[in-house]
Amino acid sequence: MRVTIYAGSSSGNRPVFAEEAGRFAARLAQRGCEIVYGGGSVGLMGVIADAALANGGKVTGVIPQSLVDAEVAHTSLTELRVVDSMQERKALMEELGDCFVALPGGVGTLEELFEVWAGLVLGHHQKPLMLLDTEGYWNRLVSLALKTANYGFMSAEESRSLVPIRSAEGLFETVSGWKPPRPRWSAAATSPGAR
């Protein structure tokens, strides 16, 4: 299984973020998972790559040329795919992954997460989408998803399609029991009485 991981180019201001990211990536590698991520050597991205590689994992980085030029690309990966733009990076990371996990991060991580979540809701893919919820980092986003459903902007099924986990074991449990939400605009989803 290939796991696409979205994560910050910073490590945050608490050691637990790097500790949990490293533990998560190491466990995935030990279980034979390949990791796809943004190709950086810094922040939680670098932690993920280093931990997976140290545990015998295969790691594919996807990075735009501009960040290679800025010398933030990881140079010891199993494979580094260099693309022309951030848009190409996101598309290739989505294509390569069998599931997606967002770790704590900033606006770039949020953008990647929301784009792949919108794709799930719209039926562009049916892959599991998870949040590694270190220190309750994603609690308010999960609450916002539920509130969005309560106000009728999303179905309850869609709001629950963003799954918080605490460990690699949580990922395996989620993947094994995964049922994607019905695509928002499919004939079945929009027929009378479907919602």
C-alpha positions as CSV (number, residue, x, y, z in Angstrom):
1,M,0.0,0.0,0.0
2,R,1.2,3.5,-0.9
3,V,0.4,6.1,1.7
4,T,0.5,9.8,0.6
5,I,1.4,12.0,3.5
6,Y,0.9,15.7,3.7
7,A,3.0,17.4,6.4
8,G,4.5,20.7,7.4
9,S,7.8,22.1,6.2
10,S,8.3,23.2,9.8
11,S,8.4,20.9,12.8
12,G,6.2,23.1,14.9
13,N,7.1,24.4,18.4
14,R,6.5,21.2,20.4
15,P,8.9,18.1,20.1
16,V,5.8,15.8,20.2
17,F,5.0,16.7,16.6
18,A,8.3,15.4,15.2
19,E,8.3,12.4,17.6
20,E,4.8,11.3,16.5
21,A,5.6,11.9,12.8
22,G,8.7,9.8,13.1
23,R,6.9,7.0,15.0
24,F,4.1,7.0,12.4
25,A,6.4,6.8,9.4
26,A,8.6,4.2,11.0
27,R,5.6,1.9,11.7
28,L,4.3,2.3,8.2
29,A,7.7,1.3,6.8
30,Q,7.9,-1.7,9.2
31,R,4.5,-2.9,7.9
32,G,5.7,-2.7,4.3
33,C,3.9,0.5,3.3
34,E,5.5,2.8,0.7
35,I,5.4,6.5,1.5
36,V,4.7,9.3,-1.0
37,Y,5.3,12.8,0.3
38,G,6.3,16.3,-0.8
39,G,10.0,15.5,-1.2
40,G,11.4,18.0,1.3
41,S,14.3,17.5,3.7
42,V,13.0,20.0,6.3
43,G,10.3,20.1,9.0
44,L,8.0,17.2,9.5
45,M,8.5,16.2,5.8
46,G,12.1,15.5,6.5
47,V,11.2,13.6,9.7
48,I,8.8,11.4,7.8
49,A,11.3,10.5,5.1
50,D,14.2,9.9,7.4
51,A,12.2,7.7,9.8
52,A,10.8,5.6,6.9
53,L,14.1,5.1,5.2
54,A,15.8,4.2,8.5
55,N,13.3,1.4,8.9
56,G,13.8,0.0,5.4
57,G,10.9,1.8,3.8
58,K,10.5,3.0,0.2
59,V,9.9,6.7,0.0
60,T,8.9,8.7,-3.1
61,G,9.2,12.4,-3.0
62,V,7.3,14.7,-5.4
63,I,8.7,18.3,-5.5
64,P,8.6,21.3,-7.9
65,Q,11.8,22.4,-9.5
66,S,11.6,25.7,-7.6
67,L,12.1,23.9,-4.3
68,V,14.9,21.8,-5.7
69,D,16.5,25.1,-6.7
70,A,16.0,26.4,-3.2
71,E,18.0,23.3,-2.0
72,V,15.3,21.9,0.2
73,A,14.8,18.6,-1.7
74,H,15.7,15.4,0.2
75,T,18.7,13.8,-1.5
76,S,18.5,10.2,-0.2
77,L,15.0,9.1,-1.2
78,T,14.1,5.9,-3.0
79,E,12.8,8.1,-5.8
80,L,12.5,11.9,-6.3
81,R,10.1,13.1,-8.9
82,V,10.7,16.7,-10.0
83,V,7.7,18.5,-11.5
84,D,7.2,22.0,-12.9
85,S,4.5,23.3,-10.5
86,M,2.7,22.9,-7.2
87,Q,-0.4,21.9,-9.1
88,E,1.5,19.0,-10.8
89,R,2.9,18.0,-7.4
90,K,-0.5,17.7,-5.8
91,A,-2.0,15.8,-8.8
92,L,0.9,13.3,-8.8
93,M,0.8,12.8,-5.1
94,E,-2.9,12.1,-5.3
95,E,-2.5,9.7,-8.2
96,L,0.3,7.7,-6.5
97,G,-1.4,7.2,-3.1
98,D,-3.8,4.5,-2.1
99,C,-4.8,6.6,0.9
100,F,-4.0,10.0,2.3
101,V,-2.9,11.2,5.7
102,A,-2.5,14.8,6.8
103,L,0.0,15.5,9.6
104,P,0.1,18.8,11.4
105,G,1.2,21.6,9.1
106,G,0.5,25.1,7.8
107,V,-1.4,26.5,4.8
108,G,0.3,24.2,2.3
109,T,-0.8,21.1,4.2
110,L,-4.3,22.5,4.6
111,E,-4.5,23.3,0.8
112,E,-3.4,19.7,0.0
113,L,-5.9,18.3,2.5
114,F,-8.9,20.3,1.3
115,E,-8.2,19.6,-2.3
116,V,-8.1,15.9,-1.9
117,W,-11.1,16.0,0.5
118,A,-13.1,17.9,-2.1
119,G,-12.1,15.3,-4.7
120,L,-13.5,12.6,-2.4
121,V,-16.8,14.3,-1.8
122,L,-17.2,15.0,-5.5
123,G,-16.4,11.4,-6.4
124,H,-13.1,12.0,-8.2
125,H,-11.6,9.3,-6.1
126,Q,-12.7,6.9,-3.3
127,K,-9.5,6.7,-1.3
128,P,-9.4,6.9,2.5
129,L,-8.5,10.3,4.0
130,M,-7.1,10.6,7.5
131,L,-5.7,13.1,10.0
132,L,-2.9,12.2,12.3
133,D,-4.3,14.0,15.3
134,T,-1.2,14.7,17.4
135,E,-2.0,16.8,20.5
136,G,-5.5,17.3,19.2
137,Y,-4.2,19.4,16.4
138,W,-7.1,18.6,14.1
139,N,-9.9,18.8,16.7
140,R,-11.3,22.0,15.5
141,L,-11.3,21.0,11.9
142,V,-13.2,17.8,12.8
143,S,-15.7,20.0,14.7
144,L,-16.0,22.3,11.8
145,A,-16.8,19.4,9.5
146,L,-19.6,18.3,11.8
147,K,-20.9,21.9,12.1
148,T,-20.9,22.2,8.3
149,A,-23.1,19.1,8.2
150,N,-25.4,20.5,10.9
151,Y,-25.9,23.6,8.9
152,G,-26.7,21.6,5.7
153,F,-23.7,22.4,3.7
154,M,-22.4,18.9,3.7
155,S,-24.0,15.5,4.4
156,A,-23.2,13.7,7.7
157,E,-21.6,11.0,5.6
158,E,-19.3,13.6,3.9
159,S,-18.4,15.2,7.3
160,R,-17.3,11.9,8.7
161,S,-15.1,11.1,5.6
162,L,-12.3,13.0,7.3
163,V,-11.1,10.4,9.8
164,P,-8.9,11.3,12.8
165,I,-6.4,8.7,13.8
166,R,-3.7,8.5,16.5
167,S,-1.2,5.9,15.1
168,A,-0.3,3.7,12.1
169,E,-2.6,1.1,13.6
170,G,-5.5,3.6,13.3
171,L,-4.6,3.9,9.6
172,F,-4.8,0.2,9.0
173,E,-8.1,-0.1,10.8
174,T,-9.6,2.8,8.8
175,V,-8.4,1.4,5.5
176,S,-9.8,-2.1,6.2
177,G,-13.2,-0.7,7.1
178,W,-13.3,2.2,4.6
179,K,-16.6,3.1,2.9
180,P,-16.4,6.3,0.8
181,P,-19.2,8.8,0.9
182,R,-21.6,8.7,-2.0
183,P,-20.4,11.0,-4.7
184,R,-22.1,14.4,-4.3
185,W,-23.3,14.7,-7.9
186,S,-23.9,11.0,-8.9
187,A,-27.4,10.0,-10.1
188,A,-27.9,7.8,-7.0
189,A,-26.8,10.6,-4.6
190,T,-29.1,13.3,-6.2
191,S,-32.2,11.1,-6.7
192,P,-35.3,11.9,-4.4
193,G,-34.9,10.4,-1.0
194,A,-31.1,9.7,-1.4
195,R,-30.1,12.0,1.4
